[in-house]
């Protein structure tokens, strides 16, 4: 009698930390949203004003939900060391006041709103999330729910798309500065800050999952969590491309660009 799929899965040998990391990086090479046509258009300077505004507006919802997602993870965590480490992720996005020798941090959400104003969006409109694409809301909310409902291991693992983030931030910084008049040191500060924040976050997250994934089944859960997160990111760009590039049919209630679209 042949073994069941679940049984065969559990009998696969445990991956070494290096093998697990290699599998994670392979997911990035195959599935990360840097490969999406929308990003290639953005980084190549081929999007008009309204298309860039739509990207900034919709991406804000993702940015705004990251600290909520992280707070959800913290609420489930009994490990004080993990809580201490994870708290700083909330500060990275929400910001923090100056304390002693530590300077104030305006936070990633504020830096994103600076970008939004630079591309011609009103801050209050962006924060309201009016005009958001339904698919953006569904995809981002699915990520928050994943972190809330899955195991703590899977919740931490889902953050590991940050393994692939520095490369896309480097490409974005270069592309925006080269092609768009709104881009300067202040307006692209979000991406520059993530060049240093993301590797620090990845170092901890990767060490955590390689330590805590003690069975092959758990390692497969880690890999599935990262694949899920790449789907979340890809789905957001699919929605943007469909609504604002091809066939350019935004759904009812979605943001509609106004005025001249040339930069």
Residue pairs with C-beta under 8 A, 6 or more apart in sequence:
3 11
9 216
9 217
9 220
10 215
10 216
10 217
11 216
12 216
13 216
14 215
14 216
14 219
15 23
15 216
15 219
17 210
20 209
20 210
20 213
20 219
20 222
20 223
21 206
21 210
23 223
24 160
24 163
24 206
24 222
24 223
24 226
25 163
25 164
27 223
27 226
27 227
27 230
28 161
28 163
28 164
28 230
31 227
31 230
31 231
31 234
32 161
32 164
32 168
32 230
32 233
33 39
33 168
33 230
33 233
33 234
33 236
33 237
34 164
34 167
34 168
34 171
36 234
36 237
36 238
36 241
37 241
37 245
38 55
38 237
38 240
38 241
38 245
39 168
39 172
39 237
41 47
41 51
41 245
42 52
42 55
42 172
42 175
43 171
43 172
43 174
43 175
43 176
44 175
44 179
45 175
45 178
45 179
45 180
47 55
47 245
48 257
48 261
48 262
48 263
49 119
49 120
49 257
49 259
49 260
49 261
49 262
49 263
50 244
50 257
50 258
50 261
51 240
51 244
51 245
51 257
51 261
52 119
52 180
53 119
53 120
53 121
53 255
53 257
54 133
54 240
54 243
54 244
54 250
54 255
54 257
55 240
56 112
56 115
56 116
56 119
56 121
56 126
57 116
57 121
57 125
57 126
57 131
57 132
57 255
58 132
58 133
58 136
58 236
58 239
58 240
58 255
59 112
59 236
60 109
60 112
60 113
60 116
60 126
60 127
60 129
61 129
61 132
61 136
61 137
61 140
62 136
62 140
62 236
63 93
63 108
63 109
63 112
64 109
64 127
64 129
65 140
65 141
65 143
65 144
66 89
66 93
66 108
67 89
67 90
67 93
67 94
67 109
68 144
69 143
69 144
69 147
70 86
70 89
70 90
70 93
71 90
72 144
72 147
72 148
73 86
73 147
73 152
73 155
73 156
74 83
74 86
74 87
74 90
76 148
76 152
76 155
77 83
77 86
77 152
82 156
82 208
85 204
89 201
91 105
91 107
92 105
92 107
92 108
92 193
92 197
92 201
93 107
93 108
93 109
94 107
94 109
95 104
95 105
95 106
95 107
95 109
95 110
96 102
96 104
96 105
96 107
97 104
98 104
108 190
108 193
108 194
111 189
111 190
111 193
112 190
113 123
113 126
113 127
114 186
114 187
114 189
114 190
115 182
115 187
115 188
115 190
116 123
116 126
117 123
118 182
118 183
118 186
118 187
119 182
120 182
125 131
129 137
130 253
131 253
131 254
131 255
131 256
132 254
132 255
133 239
133 240
133 243
133 250
133 251
133 254
133 255
134 239
134 251
134 254
135 235
135 236
135 238
135 239
136 236
136 239
136 240
139 232
139 235
139 236
139 239
140 232
140 236
142 232
143 158
143 229
143 232
146 154
146 155
146 158
146 225
146 228
147 155
147 158
148 155
150 158
150 225
151 221
153 209
153 212
153 213
153 218
153 221
153 222
154 221
154 222
154 224
154 225
155 225
156 205
156 208
156 209
156 212
157 205
157 209
157 213
157 221
157 222
157 225
157 226
158 225
158 226
158 228
158 229
159 201
159 205
159 229
160 202
160 205
160 206
160 209
160 222
160 225
160 226
160 229
161 226
161 229
161 230
161 233
162 198
162 199
162 201
162 202
162 205
163 202
163 206
165 194
165 198
166 194
166 195
166 198
166 199
169 191
169 192
169 194
169 195
169 198
170 195
172 188
172 191
173 188
173 191
173 192
176 182
176 183
176 188
176 191
177 183
177 184
177 188
180 263
181 263
182 263
185 192
209 222
212 218
213 219
213 221
213 222
242 249
243 249
243 250
243 251
243 254
244 250
244 257
250 256
